[in-house]
Amino acid sequence: MDFLMRKMTGIAGPVKNGAPGGALIESIADTGTTISSPSVGPEAPVYQLGLQVTPIGGAGAPYQVTIKAVIPRLYIPMVLPGARLGVMVDPLNPMNASPDFSRIGGAAPAAPVAPGGFNMDFDASGRLAAGEVAAVASGVRSGAVNTIKGSADQLLATGTHGTAVITTAMPLGKTVRDLNPAADPSRLNDPVWVFTVEVTVAGEAPFPAVFGHRVPLAKLASVALGVKLAIAVNMANRNQEVAIDWDKSPIA
């Protein structure tokens, strides 16, 4: 994103010669603006972020800074009040700070954790950073990224039903066979993807979720940003345990 665009929109650009620091996201407001560029990907929204910045070196009391930042769509589910965010701070003007989304994840004590509890690294175009496919696959295997495999049928039978809109979808380069060789033989060749979605269920405000899930080969052409899915969710772990009902998805 070039200098003129940042100047016109008031978006915080990278702080030159900045020192790495940390911040707590205190508030988020959607400005209604989106930007497409090679550095942030397509249709990335601009948010106003209220941050509580920790002084460089940790010396002194935290202070408040408000910035406008463009958020690549793969990071949106992790940009939540209470989440920790890396920032670059101008040593000569501490109020001049820019976000470092490669260091987003986790949360302050007693604050909500980032959805999924797994700090995925993506490049500026919104794709998995080089070498991260293996890391995310390890996260799926370890459970850091929850993967709905054979348990999807059970969750669809017992969970709270609703809909979810795909905000990002990324193939792991793995199949069900790689992650669960004992699965239903008819599903072994289905690829496994990492999804971030915005979930809607009756009586609740929409909320984000991130999880791994198989995609039937016949449904691959239907997986795209903005597609609405029929889902069931475990409300006790709603940011990770979402099962897609592929028989009813996508929803027209």
Secondary structure, 3 states (H helix, E strand, C coil): CCHHHHHHHCECCCCCCCEEEEEEEEEEEEEEEEEEECCCEEEEEEEEEEEEECCHHHCCCCEEEEEEEECCHHHHHHCCCCEEEEEEEECCEEEEEEEEHHHCCCECCCCCCCHHHCCCCECCCCCECCCHHHHHHHHHHHCCCCEECCHHHHHHHHCEEEEEEEEEEEEEEEEHHHHCCCCCHHHCCCEEEEEEEEEECCCCCCEEEEEEEECCHHHHHHCCCCCEEEEEECHHHCCCCEEECCCCCCCC
